[in-house]
Amino acid sequence: MTDTTATEETKLHNVPIDDDNDAEESDDGAPEIAAADGEAKKKKKKKKPKKKKKVDQGDPPRTGLSKVYPGGKYPVGEIQEYKDDNGWRTTSEEKRYLEKLAMEDPDLTYENIRRGAEVHRLVRKYARKFIRPGMTMTDIANGIEDGVRALVEENGLEAGIGFPTGLSLNNCAAHYTPNAGDTIVLQKEDVLKVDIGVHVRGRILDSAFTLNFEPTYDKLLEAVKAATNSGIQEAGIDARLGEIAGAIQETMESYEVEVGGKVYPVKAIENLSGHSIELYKIHGKKSVLLVKNDDQTKMEEGEYFAIETFGSTGRGRVVESGDVSHYAKIYDASQASSLRLQTARSLLRTITKNFGSLPFCRRYLDRVGESKYLLALNHLVAQGIVQDYPPLCDARGSMTAQFEHTIVLRPTVKEVVSRGDDY
């Protein structure tokens, strides 16, 4: 959600799977002891444990991941070693010990974000197959969100959707998801941004990709994907945010798109950015802009970032436009106790119970049984308790694209947790 060229050292680590022990042992595991008369005692052969039948995902995928990974160990993302002055971290015993401690803490363990990442990979693989021109935005959103809820085994604020599924079209870059009654139908000429969020224990996996259905804007998608990978490559402990932005812009703006015989430069959208991610808080305190700037803020050990980039054939700047669908309770809102409208107080209780500080949309309020809530919702926005996030659009007639990954700055290495075979 808004606010691969990997290095040669890039490695993809897989989760090790223990092989069955084929060696025969006595019941107590001790070696055979010879009898006094020289004859070996008969030993009972230990029965091999029956191999568990592999759980396969259906089509669409709907089997909860705890059934597929009963041990709670999920696939590791793409591993990129730190560069230059931080290269020592890869082999540091001290840093490895810190990671071991993190893995033993249920709130800090990387398994939470890896579980969300595996959900994301499965859902987006199916989404790429089922999303086709002629579908309504509502059907697309429901297909994606039903998959997320089933695979992550939605459970209140313990696990579920991280934010409303973004399905922004064409010149709209971000923050559109269909409201109830939306009748927009996907067209063959459209460029569709698909932004999916998954959370486990408040650890939010934020990753996005762009789909097109005819080749006119292939170069636009290529530019944005390359720019995102440049940002990932430059990111790391002690990396300065302004310099990462410069690398993103340089890559993005080295591309151009030819449409109907006219050439358009690809522009990085200057007022959109990637961002740090905190527990139950999709937009942390740090922003990774898409154009070079003087921000000397450094990335730090242990931080989570959404490295996302947006490119446009238009002016390279977005404005708020259209009906609002995205909302979130402000993390430290203090005005709640002063609300006078009973309907607003009631709605706030619903929001707090079901979403906490996670973003939500009107469809989600409909789903939990709320109705006739717009007046109360607008009152919460006006009182500074809930933030609204209108769609963000470039000039009409332009096209925008988005690619995004979540990375973890582990003490020893950088892990691109949402990396997959597709992007």
Disulfide bonds with the S-S distance in Angstrom:
none
